[in-house]
Amino acid sequence: MAIIPHPRQIQTAVVDWLDQRFPFTQSVDEALYQRVPNFANAFYYCFGGMVFVLITLQLLTGVFLAFYYVPDASGNPAPAYSSVNTITNDVTLGWLIRGVHFWGANLLVVMIVLHMARVFWTGSYRAPRELNWMVGVLLLLVVLAFSLTGYLLPWDTKAYWATSVTIQIIGGSPIIGGLLRDILQGGPSLGPSTLQRFFTIHVFILPALVILLMYIHFRLIRRHGIAEPL
């Protein structure tokens, strides 16, 4: 009779196999086990963690939505608009996934602003943490870009005209305004090319940027620790 190994033995064998090829246990310990200073127990020190949770939730729900979304603005009604209706009304729990993605995006902006306000209030941007503050500012800009590009994707009347006004404002910027407008719009007016560009930015470029910036942000936090308040 074959002897079935205990799950703990299998787990130990897998971890040992990984440790021989990669510092798996050491990496997990560094990521999960670090003493938190007593002053960081205040509730407002949790804003950064909430930002991480919300970004993760946005990435996961975005993947589920991308399974059914069609980034095509041709036709009447456009496939993009129809696919959003299908997600909301026909896909199992689609309304929930879309609702979590929509309201999570709004809450993410609020939480990242609160997090940066806490960092500023407690003086956590001081040397040697100036670089991490700049990374946080870039993360804020990326999150705002997420909101801008994602707003157009339902391709309804409200999204169309709101994005049109936003692109006109960007186009009015000095020197590079016209270039930015042409890049975002993809043509003489807002249309199918605009939707395709916004979708590409929203689904491919911005997630890559936010993951990279979060990695740098966390590495710098590990390097310098949590700053004591002023």
N, CA, C and O of each residue as an XYZ file, in Angstrom:
920
protein
N       0.856     -1.194      0.000
C       0.000      0.000      0.000
C       0.892      1.245      0.000
O       1.830      1.361      0.789
N       0.572      2.168     -0.904
C       1.353      3.401     -0.992
C       1.083      4.271      0.226
O      -0.054      4.399      0.679
N       2.143      4.862      0.743
C       2.018      5.753      1.901
C       1.823      7.183      1.393
O       2.663      7.714      0.665
N       0.717      7.793      1.783
C       0.417      9.169      1.369
C       1.125     10.122      2.324
O       0.882     10.072      3.530
N       1.988     10.982      1.815
C       2.707     11.909      2.698
C       1.772     12.932      3.324
O       0.755     13.312      2.745
N       2.141     13.362      4.511
C       1.368     14.378      5.212
C       1.519     15.707      4.475
O       2.592     15.998      3.946
N       0.454     16.522      4.432
C       0.559     17.825      3.751
C       1.717     18.680      4.253
O       2.322     19.422      3.479
N       2.031     18.578      5.561
C       3.146     19.349      6.102
C       4.467     18.892      5.490
O       5.350     19.709      5.229
N       4.600     17.584      5.260
C       5.819     17.081      4.632
C       5.948     17.577      3.193
O       7.039     17.923      2.741
N       4.831     17.608      2.485
C       4.853     18.120      1.106
C       5.242     19.596      1.099
O       6.050     20.032      0.279
N       4.657     20.360      2.023
C       4.970     21.787      2.110
C       6.445     22.005      2.403
O       7.088     22.848      1.778
N       6.986     21.241      3.363
C       8.398     21.373      3.708
C       9.300     21.014      2.533
O      10.304     21.680      2.282
N       8.930     19.948      1.812
C       9.732     19.527      0.668
C       9.733     20.583     -0.429
O      10.766     20.844     -1.045
N       8.562     21.197     -0.674
C       8.471     22.238     -1.712
C       9.291     23.461     -1.323
O      10.012     24.015     -2.153
N       9.186     23.890     -0.056
C       9.938     25.054      0.408
C      11.434     24.785      0.344
O      12.204     25.649     -0.075
N      11.851     23.584      0.761
C      13.272     23.237      0.691
C      13.768     23.243     -0.752
O      14.869     23.713     -1.036
N      12.947     22.717     -1.663
C      13.321     22.699     -3.073
C      13.496     24.119     -3.607
O      14.429     24.395     -4.361
N      12.586     25.024     -3.208
C      12.684     26.415     -3.640
C      13.901     27.104     -3.025
O      14.594     27.865     -3.699
N      14.159     26.834     -1.739
C      15.285     27.483     -1.059
C      16.630     27.096     -1.665
O      17.585     27.871     -1.612
N      16.704     25.921     -2.230
C      17.950     25.489     -2.859
C      18.222     26.221     -4.170
O      19.356     26.253     -4.650
N      17.186     26.801     -4.737
C      17.313     27.454     -6.032
C      17.067     28.949     -5.977
O      17.457     29.682     -6.886
N      16.417     29.405     -4.909
C      16.068     30.812     -4.766
C      15.847     31.086     -3.278
O      15.279     30.242     -2.584
N      16.286     32.251     -2.765
C      16.114     32.537     -1.323
C      14.649     32.795     -0.976
O      14.276     33.902     -0.590
N      13.823     31.751     -1.120
C      12.381     31.902     -0.951
C      12.014     32.279      0.476
O      11.320     33.271      0.699
N      12.480     31.489      1.452
C      12.144     31.751      2.852
C      12.649     33.116      3.290
O      11.937     33.845      3.980
N      13.862     33.469      2.900
C      14.419     34.765      3.254
C      13.593     35.903      2.670
O      13.359     36.905      3.345
N      13.150     35.760      1.424
C      12.349     36.805      0.779
C      11.000     36.971      1.473
O      10.529     38.091      1.671
N      10.379     35.841      1.842
C       9.093     35.911      2.532
C       9.249     36.564      3.902
O       8.426     37.390      4.297
N      10.302     36.195      4.624
C      10.546     36.784      5.942
C      10.764     38.284      5.836
O      10.248     39.047      6.652
N      11.526     38.710      4.834
C      11.779     40.139      4.666
C      10.514     40.898      4.298
O      10.340     42.054      4.684
N       9.622     40.235      3.544
C       8.411     40.904      3.093
C       7.329     40.954      4.165
O       6.584     41.930      4.241
N       7.232     39.918      4.991
C       6.103     39.806      5.913
C       6.448     40.070      7.368
O       5.584     40.488      8.140
N       7.694     39.835      7.755
C       8.026     39.915      9.173
C       9.005     41.057      9.418
O      10.212     40.918      9.222
N       8.460     42.177      9.846
C       9.273     43.328     10.215
C       8.553     44.064     11.339
O       7.345     44.288     11.276
N       9.297     44.428     12.347
C       8.689     45.069     13.512
C       8.148     46.440     13.132
O       8.838     47.239     12.499
N       6.904     46.704     13.525
C       6.273     47.999     13.275
C       6.436     48.867     14.520
O       6.077     48.433     15.615
N       6.971     50.089     14.378
C       7.137     50.968     15.548
C       5.810     51.251     16.229
O       4.760     51.236     15.586
N       5.855     51.504     17.508
C       4.629     51.736     18.272
C       3.841     52.935     17.757
O       2.610     52.918     17.752
N       4.562     53.993     17.317
C       3.848     55.185     16.858
C       3.062     54.928     15.574
O       2.161     55.697     15.240
N       3.390     53.856     14.852
C       2.709     53.538     13.586
C       1.407     52.782     13.811
O       0.758     52.382     12.844
N       1.007     52.576     15.071
C      -0.248     51.887     15.355
C      -1.460     52.784     15.176
O      -2.592     52.301     15.195
N      -1.240     54.095     15.000
C      -2.355     55.015     14.793
C      -3.078     54.676     13.483
O      -2.463     54.204     12.526
N      -4.389     54.925     13.457
C      -5.213     54.494     12.319
C      -4.767     55.143     11.014
O      -4.886     54.535      9.951
N      -4.251     56.380     11.081
C      -3.910     57.060      9.828
C      -2.653     56.498      9.179
O      -2.334     56.866      8.049
N      -1.933     55.616      9.864
C      -0.810     54.935      9.235
C      -1.275     53.758      8.370
O      -0.465     53.125      7.693
N      -2.571     53.471      8.395
C      -3.113     52.372      7.591
C      -3.532     52.807      6.189
O      -3.889     51.970      5.360
N      -3.488     54.118      5.920
C      -3.937     54.600      4.618
C      -3.102     54.013      3.479
O      -3.641     53.663      2.429
N      -1.785     53.905      3.687
C      -0.926     53.340      2.652
C      -1.274     51.895      2.356
O      -1.304     51.489      1.195
N      -1.539     51.110      3.399
C      -1.932     49.720      3.203
C      -3.261     49.610      2.470
O      -3.452     48.717      1.644
N      -4.186     50.532      2.778
C      -5.470     50.528      2.080
C      -5.296     50.848      0.598
O      -6.001     50.299     -0.249
N      -4.354     51.740      0.289
C      -4.075     52.043     -1.118
C      -3.593     50.786     -1.842
O      -4.022     50.505     -2.962
N      -2.707     50.037     -1.202
C      -2.210     48.792     -1.808
C      -3.341     47.796     -2.026
O      -3.429     47.182     -3.089
N      -4.207     47.630     -1.027
C      -5.332     46.692     -1.144
C      -6.262     47.113     -2.281
O      -6.711     46.273     -3.061
N      -6.549     48.410     -2.375
C      -7.457     48.896     -3.408
C      -6.853     48.756     -4.807
O      -7.561     48.405     -5.751
N      -5.554     49.027     -4.949
C      -4.910     48.857     -6.254
C      -4.954     47.388     -6.666
O      -5.232     47.075     -7.823
N      -4.681     46.489     -5.723
C      -4.760     45.054     -6.020
C      -6.173     44.665     -6.440
O      -6.356     43.905     -7.392
N      -7.173     45.188     -5.727
C      -8.570     44.898     -6.060
C      -8.924     45.431     -7.444
O      -9.646     44.781     -8.201
N      -8.413     46.617     -7.770
C      -8.680     47.186     -9.095
C      -8.065     46.341    -10.204
O      -8.683     46.131    -11.248
N      -6.850     45.859     -9.975
C      -6.208     45.020    -10.988
C      -6.974     43.714    -11.189
O      -7.151     43.267    -12.322
N      -7.425     43.104    -10.099
C      -8.149     41.827    -10.210
C      -9.503     42.008    -10.885
O      -9.846     41.258    -11.800
N     -10.272     42.995    -10.442
C     -11.585     43.211    -11.057
C     -11.435     43.668    -12.508
O     -12.277     43.358    -13.351
N     -10.356     44.408    -12.797
C     -10.114     44.822    -14.173
C      -9.865     43.646    -15.087
O     -10.306     43.652    -16.236
N      -9.167     42.636    -14.601
C      -8.924     41.430    -15.394
C     -10.250     40.732    -15.701
O     -10.479     40.305    -16.833
N     -11.125     40.615    -14.694
C     -12.423     39.971    -14.908
C     -13.260     40.745    -15.930
O     -13.911     40.144    -16.785
N     -13.242     42.083    -15.838
C     -14.003     42.894    -16.785
C     -13.455     42.759    -18.204
O     -14.215     42.757    -19.172
N     -12.122     42.646    -18.321
C     -11.498     42.544    -19.643
C     -11.880     41.258    -20.365
O     -11.769     41.188    -21.589
N     -12.332     40.232    -19.628
C     -12.769     38.992    -20.263
C     -13.960     39.226    -21.198
O     -14.127     38.508    -22.184
N     -14.788     40.234    -20.887
C     -16.016     40.457    -21.641
C     -16.043     41.794    -22.375
O     -16.842     41.975    -23.295
N     -15.198     42.716    -21.990
C     -15.236     44.042    -22.610
C     -14.678     43.997    -24.031
O     -13.697     43.303    -24.301
N     -15.314     44.745    -24.936
C     -14.882     44.817    -26.337
C     -14.509     46.260    -26.644
O     -15.400     47.108    -26.708
N     -13.226     46.578    -26.838
C     -12.802     47.966    -27.077
C     -13.025     48.401    -28.516
O     -12.072     48.709    -29.232
N     -14.289     48.427    -28.939
C     -14.628     48.771    -30.320
C     -15.743     49.808    -30.300
O     -16.815     49.568    -29.744
N     -15.483     50.965    -30.910
C     -16.463     52.057    -30.901
C     -17.180     52.207    -32.226
O     -17.902     53.184    -32.422
N     -17.003     51.267    -33.142
C     -17.684     51.351    -34.435
C     -19.093     50.784    -34.311
O     -19.356     49.910    -33.485
N     -20.003     51.302    -35.153
C     -21.369     50.787    -35.142
C     -22.267     51.545    -34.184
O     -21.808     52.369    -33.393
N     -23.553     51.251    -34.270
C     -24.541     51.899    -33.399
C     -25.620     50.873    -33.035
O     -26.439     50.525    -33.887
N     -25.639     50.384    -31.798
C     -24.738     50.775    -30.703
C     -23.349     50.168    -30.862
O     -23.174     49.128    -31.497
N     -22.374     50.837    -30.273
C     -20.992     50.370    -30.363
C     -20.808     49.104    -29.530
O     -21.412     48.966    -28.466
N     -19.968     48.172    -30.016
C     -19.697     46.954    -29.232
C     -19.192     47.246    -27.824
O     -19.479     46.488    -26.897
N     -18.438     48.345    -27.648
C     -17.947     48.694    -26.315
C     -19.118     48.958    -25.371
O     -19.147     48.456    -24.248
N     -20.088     49.757    -25.842
C     -21.265     50.068    -25.030
C     -22.088     48.812    -24.756
O     -22.555     48.596    -23.638
N     -22.258     47.990    -25.785
C     -23.048     46.761    -25.624
C     -22.378     45.787    -24.663
O     -23.053     45.122    -23.877
N     -21.043     45.702    -24.724
C     -20.338     44.765    -23.845
C     -20.450     45.183    -22.384
O     -20.528     44.332    -21.498
N     -20.459     46.492    -22.130
C     -20.629     46.967    -20.759
C     -22.023     46.621    -20.249
O     -22.183     46.216    -19.098
N     -23.035     46.780    -21.107
C     -24.394     46.388    -20.727
C     -24.491     44.892    -20.469
O     -25.184     44.454    -19.552
N     -23.784     44.104    -21.294
C     -23.784     42.657    -21.100
C     -23.155     42.294    -19.764
O     -23.673     41.446    -19.037
N     -22.033     42.938    -19.441
C     -21.376     42.684    -18.153
C     -22.312     43.000    -17.004
O     -22.405     42.243    -16.038
N     -23.010     44.132    -17.115
C     -23.864     44.594    -16.018
C     -25.126     43.753    -15.863
O     -25.558     43.482    -14.742
N     -25.717     43.340    -16.978
C     -27.048     42.722    -16.924
C     -27.072     41.212    -17.154
O     -27.996     40.542    -16.695
N     -26.082     40.662    -17.853
C     -26.160     39.263    -18.259
C     -25.104     38.365    -17.615
O     -25.390     37.209    -17.303
N     -23.905     38.871    -17.415
C     -22.823     38.062    -16.845
C     -23.090     37.824    -15.362
O     -23.488     38.742    -14.645
N     -22.874     36.603    -14.905
C     -23.086     36.276    -13.497
C     -22.184     37.132    -12.605
O     -20.960     37.122    -12.735
N     -22.817     37.865    -11.705
C     -22.131     38.779    -10.777
C     -21.343     39.876    -11.503
O     -20.481     40.525    -10.912
N     -21.649     40.072    -12.781
C     -20.966     41.129    -13.514
C     -21.239     42.505    -12.938
O     -20.351     43.356    -12.888
N     -22.493     42.721    -12.496
C     -22.841     44.009    -11.894
C     -22.016     44.274    -10.644
O     -21.656     45.416    -10.355
N     -21.716     43.195     -9.894
C     -20.938     43.350     -8.671
C     -19.477     43.684     -9.001
O     -18.890     44.583     -8.400
N     -18.897     42.953     -9.962
C     -17.510     43.198    -10.343
C     -17.347     44.619    -10.883
O     -16.395     45.317    -10.536
N     -18.276     45.036    -11.729
C     -18.188     46.386    -12.281
C     -18.394     47.439    -11.191
O     -17.714     48.465    -11.177
N     -19.336     47.181    -10.276
C     -19.561     48.124     -9.192
C     -18.357     48.259     -8.282
O     -17.993     49.365     -7.881
N     -17.732     47.121     -7.952
C     -16.530     47.157     -7.117
C     -15.412     47.919     -7.831
O     -14.686     48.692     -7.206
N     -15.278     47.697     -9.135
C     -14.227     48.385     -9.906
C     -14.491     49.883     -9.958
O     -13.566     50.683     -9.818
N     -15.748     50.265    -10.159
C     -16.093     51.691    -10.270
C     -15.905     52.413     -8.942
O     -15.216     53.431     -8.872
N     -16.525     51.877     -7.881
C     -16.437     52.558     -6.591
C     -15.057     52.414     -5.962
O     -14.617     53.283     -5.210
N     -14.370     51.305     -6.273
C     -13.000     51.150     -5.806
C     -12.084     52.203     -6.393
O     -11.168     52.675     -5.719
N     -12.321     52.581     -7.657
C     -11.520     53.630     -8.293
C     -11.719     54.966     -7.592
O     -10.757     55.704     -7.378
N     -12.955     55.282     -7.235
C     -13.231     56.531     -6.520
C     -12.603     56.525     -5.135
O     -11.996     57.510     -4.712
N     -12.754     55.398     -4.427
C     -12.193     55.297     -3.083
C     -10.661     55.329     -3.122
O     -10.026     55.843     -2.201
N     -10.071     54.781     -4.186
C      -8.611     54.764     -4.310
C      -8.060     56.177     -4.372
O      -7.047     56.473     -3.737
N      -8.707     57.050     -5.125
C      -8.249     58.439     -5.212
C      -8.308     59.102     -3.841
O      -7.386     59.817     -3.448
N      -9.403     58.860     -3.113
C      -9.546     59.443     -1.778
C      -8.459     58.930     -0.838
O      -7.853     59.713     -0.106
N      -8.207     57.619     -0.854
C      -7.245     57.028      0.074
C      -5.814     57.452     -0.231
O      -5.023     57.664      0.688
N      -5.473     57.580     -1.519
C      -4.100     57.972     -1.836
C      -3.857     59.426     -1.472
O      -2.746     59.791     -1.087
N      -4.899     60.275     -1.590
C      -4.769     61.668     -1.147
C      -4.630     61.727      0.373
O      -3.815     62.491      0.890
N      -5.421     60.926      1.093
C      -5.301     60.886      2.555
C      -3.926     60.369      2.976
O      -3.338     60.877      3.931
N      -3.417     59.371      2.273
C      -2.094     58.823      2.588
C      -1.013     59.882      2.397
O      -0.133     60.027      3.246
N      -1.071     60.619      1.295
C      -0.068     61.645      1.045
C      -0.218     62.801      2.033
O       0.774     63.413      2.428
N      -1.455     63.100      2.431
C      -1.661     64.140      3.443
C      -1.059     63.706      4.782
O      -0.474     64.522      5.494
N      -1.202     62.425      5.121
C      -0.598     61.917      6.361
C       0.917     61.991      6.298
O       1.561     62.389      7.268
N       1.496     61.607      5.153
C       2.949     61.668      4.988
C       3.440     63.099      5.143
O       4.462     63.340      5.785
N       2.716     64.051      4.558
C       3.105     65.457      4.667
C       2.945     65.963      6.100
O       3.803     66.682      6.613
N       1.840     65.582      6.738
C       1.553     66.067      8.095
C       2.579     65.548      9.104
O       2.988     66.277     10.008
N       2.990     64.294      8.949
C       3.952     63.707      9.885
C       5.402     63.960      9.477
O       6.320     63.524     10.172
N       5.622     64.657      8.362
C       6.976     64.970      7.932
C       7.745     63.776      7.405
O       8.975     63.758      7.462
N       7.035     62.772      6.890
C       7.707     61.558      6.419
C       8.384     61.735      5.065
O       9.011     60.807      4.554
N       8.259     62.914      4.492
C       8.893     63.196      3.204
C      10.322     63.715      3.370
O      11.020     63.933      2.380
N      10.754     63.912      4.602
C      12.087     64.483      4.854
C      13.192     63.495      4.497
O      12.957     62.297      4.338
N      14.416     64.040      4.376
C      15.582     63.208      4.078
C      15.706     62.098      5.119
O      15.500     62.341      6.308
N      16.042     60.876      4.682
C      16.444     60.469      3.320
C      15.294     59.895      2.496
O      15.520     59.028      1.653
N      14.066     60.361      2.724
C      12.895     59.752      2.092
C      12.301     60.624      0.989
O      11.157     60.415      0.588
N      13.067     61.598      0.495
C      12.516     62.474     -0.543
C      12.180     61.707     -1.816
O      11.174     61.986     -2.468
N      13.030     60.734     -2.169
C      12.787     59.961     -3.386
C      11.480     59.190     -3.284
O      10.739     59.095     -4.262
N      11.193     58.641     -2.117
C       9.953     57.892     -1.952
C       8.742     58.815     -2.053
O       7.688     58.406     -2.540
N       8.889     60.051     -1.596
C       7.816     61.031     -1.741
C       7.550     61.302     -3.222
O       6.398     61.395     -3.646
N       8.628     61.429     -4.006
C       8.476     61.670     -5.442
C       7.832     60.467     -6.127
O       7.017     60.634     -7.035
N       8.195     59.251     -5.696
C       7.552     58.050     -6.243
C       6.064     58.055     -5.907
O       5.240     57.671     -6.736
N       5.718     58.488     -4.698
C       4.314     58.578     -4.315
C       3.545     59.579     -5.162
O       2.390     59.336     -5.512
N       4.176     60.706     -5.496
C       3.533     61.691     -6.374
C       3.279     61.080     -7.752
O       2.216     61.281     -8.340
N       4.258     60.335     -8.264
C       4.072     59.657     -9.552
C       2.934     58.642     -9.481
O       2.156     58.512    -10.426
N       2.834     57.917     -8.355
C       1.728     56.973     -8.182
C       0.381     57.692     -8.204
O      -0.583     57.188     -8.781
N       0.312     58.872     -7.575
C      -0.923     59.648     -7.610
C      -1.284     60.018     -9.040
O      -2.445     59.904     -9.434
N      -0.308     60.459     -9.820
C      -0.566     60.826    -11.212
C      -1.022     59.615    -12.025
O      -1.905     59.735    -12.875
N      -0.425     58.451    -11.768
C      -0.829     57.239    -12.478
C      -2.267     56.859    -12.120
O      -3.040     56.457    -12.990
N      -2.622     56.985    -10.843
C      -3.994     56.672    -10.417
C      -4.986     57.620    -11.076
O      -6.058     57.191    -11.502
N      -4.642     58.911    -11.165
C      -5.520     59.865    -11.844
C      -5.634     59.531    -13.333
O      -6.700     59.682    -13.931
N      -4.521     59.073    -13.927
C      -4.562     58.657    -15.330
C      -5.455     57.431    -15.499
O      -6.153     57.312    -16.506
N      -5.440     56.522    -14.531
C      -6.358     55.380    -14.542
C      -7.804     55.865    -14.605
O      -8.602     55.365    -15.398
N      -8.133     56.844    -13.762
C      -9.501     57.357    -13.709
C      -9.889     58.009    -15.034
O     -11.003     57.824    -15.524
N      -8.956     58.777    -15.610
C      -9.240     59.458    -16.881
C      -9.471     58.460    -18.002
O     -10.465     58.563    -18.722
N      -8.576     57.500    -18.164
C      -8.693     56.559    -19.275
C      -9.851     55.579    -19.076
O     -10.495     55.172    -20.043
N     -10.113     55.203    -17.831
C     -11.197     54.266    -17.576
C     -12.574     54.874    -17.748
O     -13.542     54.159    -18.010
N     -12.672     56.200    -17.602
C     -13.978     56.856    -17.680
C     -14.589     56.754    -19.072
O     -15.811     56.734    -19.219
N     -13.727     56.690    -20.105
C     -14.235     56.646    -21.475
C     -14.701     55.253    -21.896
O     -15.506     55.132    -22.820
N     -14.219     54.216    -21.248
C     -14.418     52.856    -21.731
C     -15.878     52.425    -21.867
O     -16.172     51.655    -22.781
N     -16.820     52.870    -21.015
C     -18.225     52.477    -21.240
C     -18.797     53.023    -22.547
O     -19.792     52.501    -23.051
N     -18.179     54.068    -23.101
C     -18.567     54.647    -24.380
C     -20.039     55.060    -24.414
O     -20.731     54.849    -25.409
N     -20.505     55.652    -23.313
C     -21.841     56.233    -23.301
C     -21.725     57.744    -23.500
O     -20.623     58.276    -23.634
N     -22.870     58.431    -23.517
C     -22.866     59.869    -23.799
C     -22.077     60.651    -22.758
O     -21.302     61.548    -23.091
N     -22.285     60.299    -21.494
C     -21.581     61.017    -20.422
C     -20.080     60.847    -20.537
O     -19.334     61.817    -20.404
N     -19.623     59.618    -20.786
C     -18.189     59.368    -20.905
C     -17.614     60.077    -22.119
O     -16.505     60.607    -22.058
N     -18.362     60.095    -23.232
C     -17.872     60.713    -24.463
C     -17.613     62.201    -24.268
O     -16.530     62.696    -24.579
N     -18.618     62.913    -23.750
C     -18.481     64.362    -23.648
C     -17.546     64.776    -22.519
O     -16.845     65.781    -22.637
N     -17.525     64.016    -21.427
C     -16.591     64.335    -20.343
C     -15.148     64.177    -20.814
O     -14.292     65.005    -20.501
N     -14.882     63.109    -21.567
C     -13.532     62.897    -22.088
C     -13.187     63.934    -23.143
O     -12.043     64.382    -23.219
N     -14.154     64.319    -23.951
C     -13.917     65.343    -24.964
C     -13.490     66.657    -24.326
O     -12.558     67.307    -24.799
N     -14.168     67.045    -23.255
C     -13.799     68.276    -22.547
C     -12.405     68.143    -21.933
O     -11.612     69.083    -21.984
N     -12.106     66.985    -21.356
C     -10.795     66.769    -20.737
C      -9.677     66.873    -21.766
O      -8.644     67.487    -21.501
N      -9.879     66.275    -22.944
C      -8.861     66.331    -23.992
C      -8.679     67.764    -24.487
O      -7.560     68.171    -24.798
N      -9.762     68.528    -24.564
C      -9.653     69.925    -24.969
C      -8.846     70.729    -23.957
O      -8.054     71.595    -24.329
N      -9.050     70.438    -22.683
C      -8.275     71.125    -21.636
C      -6.798     70.776    -21.759
O      -5.938     71.652    -21.672
N      -6.505     69.488    -21.963
C      -5.116     69.068    -22.137
C      -4.514     69.708    -23.385
O      -3.352     70.114    -23.382
N      -5.315     69.796    -24.459
C      -4.836     70.403    -25.688
C      -4.521     71.877    -25.556
O      -3.754     72.420    -26.351
N      -5.106     72.538    -24.557
C      -4.841     73.947    -24.338
C      -3.574     74.228    -23.556
O      -3.235     75.388    -23.323
N      -2.873     73.185    -23.149
C      -1.613     73.374    -22.419
C      -0.559     73.989    -23.334
O      -0.549     73.715    -24.534
N       0.325     74.812    -22.786
C       1.354     75.444    -23.631
C       2.366     74.430    -24.157
O       2.643     73.420    -23.509
N       2.907     74.706    -25.323
C       3.996     74.000    -25.989
C       3.580     72.583    -26.430
O       3.513     72.304    -27.627
N       3.301     71.685    -25.458
C       3.060     70.284    -25.817
C       1.580     69.920    -25.800
O       1.230     68.751    -25.970
N       0.701     70.910    -25.597
C      -0.723     70.601    -25.509
C      -1.268     69.953    -26.766
O      -2.006     68.971    -26.698
N      -0.898     70.513    -27.927
C      -1.380     69.949    -29.184
C      -0.888     68.536    -29.422
O      -1.627     67.684    -29.915
N       0.368     68.292    -29.067
C       0.940     66.952    -29.234
C       0.222     65.937    -28.349
O      -0.117     64.843    -28.799
N      -0.008     66.306    -27.087
C      -0.712     65.405    -26.173
C      -2.131     65.133    -26.647
O      -2.622     64.009    -26.543
N      -2.792     66.168    -27.171
C      -4.155     65.979    -27.678
C      -4.174     64.996    -28.834
O      -5.034     64.116    -28.892
N      -3.233     65.139    -29.754
C      -3.183     64.238    -30.906
C      -2.864     62.804    -30.480
O      -3.411     61.850    -31.033
N      -1.978     62.661    -29.495
C      -1.620     61.318    -29.032
C      -2.820     60.636    -28.387
O      -3.100     59.469    -28.658
N      -3.530     61.373    -27.529
C      -4.674     60.794    -26.832
C      -5.860     60.574    -27.766
O      -6.532     59.545    -27.697
N      -6.111     61.547    -28.638
C      -7.300     61.493    -29.482
C      -7.134     60.527    -30.641
O      -8.094     59.869    -31.043
N      -5.925     60.434    -31.182
C      -5.685     59.503    -32.277
C      -6.314     59.915    -33.583
O      -6.503     59.080    -34.467
N      -6.643     61.187    -33.724
C      -7.267     61.667    -34.958
C      -7.783     63.068    -34.777
O      -7.545     63.686    -33.739
N      -8.495     63.594    -35.778
C      -8.995     64.972    -35.694
C     -10.108     65.160    -34.665
O     -10.353     66.279    -34.214
N     -10.773     64.086    -34.296
C     -11.846     64.171    -33.309
C     -11.882     62.898    -32.478
O     -11.252     61.895    -32.813
N     -12.631     62.964    -31.393
C     -12.737     61.813    -30.502
C     -13.553     60.724    -31.189
O     -14.679     60.966    -31.623
N     -12.977     59.511    -31.289
C     -13.661     58.439    -31.992
C     -13.108     57.078    -31.636
O     -12.525     56.910    -30.565
N     -13.280     56.090    -32.525
C     -12.815     54.725    -32.243
C     -11.337     54.639    -31.908
O     -10.942     53.849    -31.050
N     -10.502     55.454    -32.583
C      -9.062     55.429    -32.282
C      -8.790     55.896    -30.860
O      -7.885     55.390    -30.196
N      -9.571     56.859    -30.397
C      -9.412     57.352    -29.024
C      -9.714     56.246    -28.023
O      -8.965     56.035    -27.069
N     -10.813     55.546    -28.250
C     -11.181     54.457    -27.342
C     -10.100     53.386    -27.310
O      -9.750     52.884    -26.242
N      -9.566     53.031    -28.490
C      -8.530     52.008    -28.547
C      -7.286     52.445    -27.802
O      -6.662     51.635    -27.117
N      -6.910     53.723    -27.921
C      -5.729     54.225    -27.217
C      -5.958     54.281    -25.714
O      -5.078     53.916    -24.936
N      -7.130     54.733    -25.307
C      -7.426     54.786    -23.882
C      -7.444     53.386    -23.279
O      -6.956     53.176    -22.169
N      -8.009     52.429    -24.014
C      -8.039     51.047    -23.532
C      -6.627     50.497    -23.389
O      -6.317     49.853    -22.386
N      -5.770     50.738    -24.371
C      -4.394     50.252    -24.319
C      -3.639     50.864    -23.142
O      -2.918     50.169    -22.426
N      -3.811     52.165    -22.953
C      -3.149     52.831    -21.828
C      -3.671     52.292    -20.497
O      -2.900     52.038    -19.572
N      -4.995     52.120    -20.416
C      -5.631     51.717    -19.163
C      -5.301     50.278    -18.776
O      -5.146     49.972    -17.594
N      -5.193     49.389    -19.774
C      -5.066     47.960    -19.492
C      -3.622     47.471    -19.519
O      -3.291     46.500    -18.839
N      -2.762     48.120    -20.287
C      -1.388     47.632    -20.446
C      -0.348     48.566    -19.828
O       0.457     48.136    -19.001
N      -0.361     49.828    -20.219
C       0.710     50.745    -19.812
C       0.608     51.121    -18.341
O       1.583     50.991    -17.600
N      -0.556     51.584    -17.911
C      -0.700     52.051    -16.528
C      -0.535     50.935    -15.496
O       0.118     51.168    -14.479
N      -1.095     49.721    -15.701
C      -0.829     48.659    -14.720
C       0.651     48.332    -14.584
O       1.131     48.085    -13.477
N       1.383     48.329    -15.705
C       2.825     48.073    -15.626
C       3.520     49.164    -14.825
O       4.405     48.876    -14.019
N       3.126     50.413    -15.041
C       3.731     51.529    -14.306
C       3.406     51.453    -12.817
O       4.281     51.680    -11.982
N       2.151     51.137    -12.474
C       1.771     51.133    -11.063
C       2.452     49.997    -10.315
O       2.820     50.164     -9.152
N       2.629     48.840    -10.960
C       3.329     47.727    -10.316
C       4.796     48.076    -10.099
O       5.353     47.796     -9.037
N       5.422     48.687    -11.105
C       6.828     49.092    -10.974
C       7.005     50.122     -9.870
O       7.914     50.006     -9.049
N       6.142     51.126     -9.848
C       6.265     52.188     -8.842
C       5.982     51.667     -7.437
O       6.634     52.083     -6.479
N       5.010     50.756     -7.307
C       4.738     50.177     -5.984
C       5.925     49.362     -5.495
O       6.271     49.406     -4.315
N       6.550     48.617     -6.407
C       7.730     47.841     -6.014
C       8.827     48.765     -5.512
O       9.415     48.508     -4.461
N       9.113     49.839     -6.245
C      10.135     50.798     -5.809
C       9.739     51.428     -4.479
O      10.576     51.599     -3.593
N       8.475     51.766     -4.343
C       7.972     52.399     -3.118
C       8.195     51.497     -1.907
O       8.683     51.946     -0.870
N       7.835     50.227     -2.047
C       7.989     49.294     -0.932
C       9.451     49.013     -0.625
O       9.824     48.873      0.540
N      10.284     48.929     -1.659
C      11.720     48.706     -1.436
C      12.333     49.875     -0.676
O      13.173     49.673      0.200
N      11.924     51.081     -1.001
C      12.451     52.250     -0.296
C      11.950     52.293      1.149
O      12.677     52.716      2.048
N      10.713     51.856      1.369
C      10.211     51.793      2.746
C      11.018     50.786      3.557
O      11.375     51.054      4.705
N      11.307     49.632      2.965
C      12.153     48.629      3.647
C      13.549     49.175      3.911
O      14.157     48.881      4.940
N      14.047     49.967      2.977
C      15.391     50.496      3.118
C      15.495     51.518      4.246
O      16.454     51.500      5.018
N      14.512     52.404      4.341
C      14.612     53.508      5.312
C      13.702     53.328      6.529
O      13.856     54.042      7.520
N      12.756     52.383      6.469
C      11.842     52.208      7.579
C      10.753     53.270      7.610
O      10.696     54.149      6.751
N       9.889     53.172      8.618
C       8.793     54.136      8.784
C       9.317     55.344      9.542
O       9.913     55.209     10.610
N       9.089     56.529      8.980
C       9.608     57.766      9.576
C       8.853     58.104     10.864
O       7.634     57.957     10.942
N       9.601     58.559     11.867
C       8.957     59.030     13.090
C       8.276     60.369     12.821
O       8.793     61.182     12.055
N       7.129     60.604     13.440
C       6.426     61.862     13.196
C       7.197     63.051     13.778
O       8.027     62.894     14.673
N       6.906     64.233     13.252
C       7.576     65.451     13.728
C       7.253     65.713     15.194
O       7.728     66.695     15.765
